[in-house]
């Protein structure tokens, strides 16, 4: 089992799945990540698509 597959990660995934709209997602991710991390996360998401 990968190191990231743990109870804390599963809680995070459940929280993400519970987000109701983009406004809620913005608030959630802004609380979780720095501005630079959000920008990098967006770039990685674009590359992964």
C-alpha positions in Angstrom: 0.0 0.0 0.0 1.4 3.4 -0.9 2.4 5.7 2.0 -0.2 8.3 0.9 -3.0 5.7 1.2 -3.7 6.3 4.9 -6.6 7.4 7.1 -5.6 11.1 6.9 -5.6 11.0 3.1 -8.9 9.2 3.0 -10.4 11.9 5.3 -9.0 14.5 2.8 -10.5 12.7 -0.2 -13.9 12.5 1.6 -13.8 16.2 2.4 -13.1 17.0 -1.3 -16.0 14.8 -2.4 -18.3 16.6 0.0 -17.7 20.0 -1.6 -20.9 21.4 -3.0 -19.8 24.0 -5.5 -16.8 26.0 -6.8 -17.1 28.7 -4.2 -16.9 26.1 -1.4 -14.0 24.4 -3.2 -12.1 27.7 -3.5 -12.4 28.3 0.2 -11.4 24.8 1.1 -8.3 24.7 -1.1 -7.3 28.3 -0.1 -7.4 27.2 3.6 -5.4 24.1 2.8 -2.8 25.5 0.3 -0.7 28.6 -0.1 -1.3 30.8 -3.2 1.8 29.4 -4.8 0.8 25.8 -4.1 -2.7 26.5 -5.6 -1.1 27.9 -8.8 1.3 24.8 -9.0 -1.6 22.5 -8.3 -3.6 24.1 -11.2 -0.6 23.6 -13.5 -0.2 20.0 -12.6 -4.0 19.4 -13.1 -3.8 20.9 -16.6 -0.8 18.7 -17.4 -2.6 15.6 -16.1 -5.7 16.1 -18.2 
